[in-house]
C-alpha cells in the first residue's frame, strides 16, 4: 500500500470517528433538552425516556460500526483477507 493510500485510509477513519462523536454530542444535548422540557411541562409523565432509548439504539449501532464489532470495518477487512486466502491469494494482498 502506498503512502497516499495510507493517508486516505487514515483520513477516512478520522472522519468516521469524528462523525460518531458529533452524533454522541447531539444525542446528549438534545436528550438533556428533552428531559428538561419533560420535567417542566409534564413532571408526572416521563416521555423523554422513549426518544432517549430509541436514539440510544441507533447511537450504539453507530458505535459498533465505527469502533469494530460485528459490523465494523475491521470485521470487513478480516473477512476480505480470509476470502482472498481461500481463493489462493496469500496474505490477502492484491493479485
mmCIF file of the C-alpha atoms, coordinates in Angstrom:
data_MODEL
# 
_entry.id   MODEL 
# 
loop_
_atom_site.group_PDB 
_atom_site.id 
_atom_site.type_symbol 
_atom_site.label_atom_id 
_atom_site.label_alt_id 
_atom_site.label_comp_id 
_atom_site.label_asym_id 
_atom_site.label_entity_id 
_atom_site.label_seq_id 
_atom_site.pdbx_PDB_ins_code 
_atom_site.Cartn_x 
_atom_site.Cartn_y 
_atom_site.Cartn_z 
_atom_site.occupancy 
_atom_site.B_iso_or_equiv 
_atom_site.pdbx_formal_charge 
_atom_site.auth_seq_id 
_atom_site.auth_comp_id 
_atom_site.auth_asym_id 
_atom_site.auth_atom_id 
_atom_site.pdbx_PDB_model_num 
ATOM 1  C CA . UNK A 1 1  ? 0.000   0.000   0.000  1.00 0.00 ? 1  UNK A CA 1 
ATOM 2  C CA . UNK A 1 2  ? 1.492   3.338   -0.977 1.00 0.00 ? 2  UNK A CA 1 
ATOM 3  C CA . UNK A 1 3  ? 1.758   6.394   1.263  1.00 0.00 ? 3  UNK A CA 1 
ATOM 4  C CA . UNK A 1 4  ? -1.130  8.242   -0.428 1.00 0.00 ? 4  UNK A CA 1 
ATOM 5  C CA . UNK A 1 5  ? -3.496  5.306   0.071  1.00 0.00 ? 5  UNK A CA 1 
ATOM 6  C CA . UNK A 1 6  ? -2.496  5.005   3.733  1.00 0.00 ? 6  UNK A CA 1 
ATOM 7  C CA . UNK A 1 7  ? -3.138  8.726   4.175  1.00 0.00 ? 7  UNK A CA 1 
ATOM 8  C CA . UNK A 1 8  ? -6.596  8.447   2.561  1.00 0.00 ? 8  UNK A CA 1 
ATOM 9  C CA . UNK A 1 9  ? -7.484  5.443   4.737  1.00 0.00 ? 9  UNK A CA 1 
ATOM 10 C CA . UNK A 1 10 ? -6.396  7.307   7.871  1.00 0.00 ? 10 UNK A CA 1 
ATOM 11 C CA . UNK A 1 11 ? -8.327  10.423  6.812  1.00 0.00 ? 11 UNK A CA 1 
ATOM 12 C CA . UNK A 1 12 ? -11.490 8.362   6.250  1.00 0.00 ? 12 UNK A CA 1 
ATOM 13 C CA . UNK A 1 13 ? -11.056 6.704   9.642  1.00 0.00 ? 13 UNK A CA 1 
ATOM 14 C CA . UNK A 1 14 ? -10.708 10.080  11.371 1.00 0.00 ? 14 UNK A CA 1 
ATOM 15 C CA . UNK A 1 15 ? -13.872 11.287  9.616  1.00 0.00 ? 15 UNK A CA 1 
ATOM 16 C CA . UNK A 1 16 ? -15.760 8.180   10.823 1.00 0.00 ? 16 UNK A CA 1 
ATOM 17 C CA . UNK A 1 17 ? -14.638 8.744   14.410 1.00 0.00 ? 17 UNK A CA 1 
ATOM 18 C CA . UNK A 1 18 ? -15.431 12.467  14.215 1.00 0.00 ? 18 UNK A CA 1 
ATOM 19 C CA . UNK A 1 19 ? -18.904 11.646  12.875 1.00 0.00 ? 19 UNK A CA 1 
ATOM 20 C CA . UNK A 1 20 ? -19.571 9.323   15.798 1.00 0.00 ? 20 UNK A CA 1 
ATOM 21 C CA . UNK A 1 21 ? -18.528 11.913  18.374 1.00 0.00 ? 21 UNK A CA 1 
ATOM 22 C CA . UNK A 1 22 ? -20.696 14.569  16.697 1.00 0.00 ? 22 UNK A CA 1 
ATOM 23 C CA . UNK A 1 23 ? -23.600 12.113  16.888 1.00 0.00 ? 23 UNK A CA 1 
ATOM 24 C CA . UNK A 1 24 ? -22.840 11.494  20.582 1.00 0.00 ? 24 UNK A CA 1 
ATOM 25 C CA . UNK A 1 25 ? -22.757 15.219  21.401 1.00 0.00 ? 25 UNK A CA 1 
ATOM 26 C CA . UNK A 1 26 ? -26.065 15.788  19.591 1.00 0.00 ? 26 UNK A CA 1 
ATOM 27 C CA . UNK A 1 27 ? -27.579 12.837  21.495 1.00 0.00 ? 27 UNK A CA 1 
ATOM 28 C CA . UNK A 1 28 ? -26.523 14.199  24.873 1.00 0.00 ? 28 UNK A CA 1 
ATOM 29 C CA . UNK A 1 29 ? -27.506 17.828  24.208 1.00 0.00 ? 29 UNK A CA 1 
ATOM 30 C CA . UNK A 1 30 ? -30.885 17.100  22.630 1.00 0.00 ? 30 UNK A CA 1 
ATOM 31 C CA . UNK A 1 31 ? -31.860 14.459  25.173 1.00 0.00 ? 31 UNK A CA 1 
ATOM 32 C CA . UNK A 1 32 ? -30.869 16.768  28.044 1.00 0.00 ? 32 UNK A CA 1 
ATOM 33 C CA . UNK A 1 33 ? -33.138 19.411  26.491 1.00 0.00 ? 33 UNK A CA 1 
ATOM 34 C CA . UNK A 1 34 ? -35.969 16.860  26.155 1.00 0.00 ? 34 UNK A CA 1 
ATOM 35 C CA . UNK A 1 35 ? -35.521 15.846  29.803 1.00 0.00 ? 35 UNK A CA 1 
ATOM 36 C CA . UNK A 1 36 ? -35.760 19.453  30.992 1.00 0.00 ? 36 UNK A CA 1 
ATOM 37 C CA . UNK A 1 37 ? -38.755 20.067  28.716 1.00 0.00 ? 37 UNK A CA 1 
ATOM 38 C CA . UNK A 1 38 ? -40.458 16.945  30.032 1.00 0.00 ? 38 UNK A CA 1 
ATOM 39 C CA . UNK A 1 39 ? -39.901 17.843  33.686 1.00 0.00 ? 39 UNK A CA 1 
ATOM 40 C CA . UNK A 1 40 ? -41.163 21.402  33.163 1.00 0.00 ? 40 UNK A CA 1 
ATOM 41 C CA . UNK A 1 41 ? -44.253 20.540  31.099 1.00 0.00 ? 41 UNK A CA 1 
ATOM 42 C CA . UNK A 1 42 ? -45.452 17.200  32.472 1.00 0.00 ? 42 UNK A CA 1 
ATOM 43 C CA . UNK A 1 43 ? -43.497 16.171  35.561 1.00 0.00 ? 43 UNK A CA 1 
ATOM 44 C CA . UNK A 1 44 ? -45.628 13.098  36.285 1.00 0.00 ? 44 UNK A CA 1 
ATOM 45 C CA . UNK A 1 45 ? -45.325 11.594  32.797 1.00 0.00 ? 45 UNK A CA 1 
ATOM 46 C CA . UNK A 1 46 ? -41.764 10.708  31.797 1.00 0.00 ? 46 UNK A CA 1 
ATOM 47 C CA . UNK A 1 47 ? -41.986 10.521  27.998 1.00 0.00 ? 47 UNK A CA 1 
ATOM 48 C CA . UNK A 1 48 ? -38.383 11.701  27.432 1.00 0.00 ? 48 UNK A CA 1 
ATOM 49 C CA . UNK A 1 49 ? -37.285 8.135   28.095 1.00 0.00 ? 49 UNK A CA 1 
ATOM 50 C CA . UNK A 1 50 ? -38.641 6.853   24.745 1.00 0.00 ? 50 UNK A CA 1 
ATOM 51 C CA . UNK A 1 51 ? -36.611 9.100   22.412 1.00 0.00 ? 51 UNK A CA 1 
ATOM 52 C CA . UNK A 1 52 ? -33.618 8.527   24.696 1.00 0.00 ? 52 UNK A CA 1 
ATOM 53 C CA . UNK A 1 53 ? -33.976 4.766   24.307 1.00 0.00 ? 53 UNK A CA 1 
ATOM 54 C CA . UNK A 1 54 ? -34.752 4.735   20.580 1.00 0.00 ? 54 UNK A CA 1 
ATOM 55 C CA . UNK A 1 55 ? -31.953 7.109   19.648 1.00 0.00 ? 55 UNK A CA 1 
ATOM 56 C CA . UNK A 1 56 ? -29.644 5.243   22.052 1.00 0.00 ? 56 UNK A CA 1 
ATOM 57 C CA . UNK A 1 57 ? -30.078 2.075   19.973 1.00 0.00 ? 57 UNK A CA 1 
ATOM 58 C CA . UNK A 1 58 ? -29.084 3.995   16.848 1.00 0.00 ? 58 UNK A CA 1 
ATOM 59 C CA . UNK A 1 59 ? -26.100 5.507   18.661 1.00 0.00 ? 59 UNK A CA 1 
ATOM 60 C CA . UNK A 1 60 ? -24.999 2.069   19.870 1.00 0.00 ? 60 UNK A CA 1 
ATOM 61 C CA . UNK A 1 61 ? -25.132 0.718   16.305 1.00 0.00 ? 61 UNK A CA 1 
ATOM 62 C CA . UNK A 1 62 ? -23.129 3.725   15.116 1.00 0.00 ? 62 UNK A CA 1 
ATOM 63 C CA . UNK A 1 63 ? -20.526 2.960   17.809 1.00 0.00 ? 63 UNK A CA 1 
ATOM 64 C CA . UNK A 1 64 ? -20.330 -0.663  16.680 1.00 0.00 ? 64 UNK A CA 1 
ATOM 65 C CA . UNK A 1 65 ? -19.794 0.288   13.055 1.00 0.00 ? 65 UNK A CA 1 
ATOM 66 C CA . UNK A 1 66 ? -17.211 2.919   13.993 1.00 0.00 ? 66 UNK A CA 1 
ATOM 67 C CA . UNK A 1 67 ? -15.166 1.061   16.588 1.00 0.00 ? 67 UNK A CA 1 
ATOM 68 C CA . UNK A 1 68 ? -15.453 -2.553  15.480 1.00 0.00 ? 68 UNK A CA 1 
ATOM 69 C CA . UNK A 1 69 ? -17.600 -5.419  16.483 1.00 0.00 ? 69 UNK A CA 1 
ATOM 70 C CA . UNK A 1 70 ? -19.760 -7.431  14.148 1.00 0.00 ? 70 UNK A CA 1 
ATOM 71 C CA . UNK A 1 71 ? -20.443 -4.609  11.684 1.00 0.00 ? 71 UNK A CA 1 
ATOM 72 C CA . UNK A 1 72 ? -17.141 -2.752  11.881 1.00 0.00 ? 72 UNK A CA 1 
ATOM 73 C CA . UNK A 1 73 ? -14.525 -2.125  9.224  1.00 0.00 ? 73 UNK A CA 1 
ATOM 74 C CA . UNK A 1 74 ? -12.077 -4.447  10.982 1.00 0.00 ? 74 UNK A CA 1 
ATOM 75 C CA . UNK A 1 75 ? -14.534 -7.330  10.512 1.00 0.00 ? 75 UNK A CA 1 
ATOM 76 C CA . UNK A 1 76 ? -14.899 -6.459  6.825  1.00 0.00 ? 76 UNK A CA 1 
ATOM 77 C CA . UNK A 1 77 ? -11.138 -6.350  6.324  1.00 0.00 ? 77 UNK A CA 1 
ATOM 78 C CA . UNK A 1 78 ? -10.641 -9.689  8.128  1.00 0.00 ? 78 UNK A CA 1 
ATOM 79 C CA . UNK A 1 79 ? -13.361 -11.299 6.022  1.00 0.00 ? 79 UNK A CA 1 
ATOM 80 C CA . UNK A 1 80 ? -11.853 -9.953  2.772  1.00 0.00 ? 80 UNK A CA 1 
ATOM 81 C CA . UNK A 1 81 ? -8.420  -11.350 3.731  1.00 0.00 ? 81 UNK A CA 1 
ATOM 82 C CA . UNK A 1 82 ? -9.993  -14.686 4.677  1.00 0.00 ? 82 UNK A CA 1 
ATOM 83 C CA . UNK A 1 83 ? -11.827 -14.983 1.364  1.00 0.00 ? 83 UNK A CA 1 
ATOM 84 C CA . UNK A 1 84 ? -8.778  -13.929 -0.656 1.00 0.00 ? 84 UNK A CA 1 
ATOM 85 C CA . UNK A 1 85 ? -6.614  -16.500 1.123  1.00 0.00 ? 85 UNK A CA 1 
ATOM 86 C CA . UNK A 1 86 ? -9.254  -19.141 0.471  1.00 0.00 ? 86 UNK A CA 1 
ATOM 87 C CA . UNK A 1 87 ? -9.128  -18.259 -3.241 1.00 0.00 ? 87 UNK A CA 1 
ATOM 88 C CA . UNK A 1 88 ? -5.363  -18.700 -3.320 1.00 0.00 ? 88 UNK A CA 1 
ATOM 89 C CA . UNK A 1 89 ? -4.143  -15.155 -2.772 1.00 0.00 ? 89 UNK A CA 1 
ATOM 90 C CA . UNK A 1 90 ? -1.754  -15.485 0.194  1.00 0.00 ? 90 UNK A CA 1 
ATOM 91 C CA . UNK A 1 91 ? -1.578  -12.604 2.622  1.00 0.00 ? 91 UNK A CA 1 
ATOM 92 C CA . UNK A 1 92 ? -4.761  -11.070 1.327  1.00 0.00 ? 92 UNK A CA 1 
ATOM 93 C CA . UNK A 1 93 ? -2.815  -8.803  -0.987 1.00 0.00 ? 93 UNK A CA 1 
ATOM 94 C CA . UNK A 1 94 ? -3.822  -7.811  -4.458 1.00 0.00 ? 94 UNK A CA 1 
ATOM 95 C CA . UNK A 1 95 ? -3.393  -10.463 -7.120 1.00 0.00 ? 95 UNK A CA 1 
# 
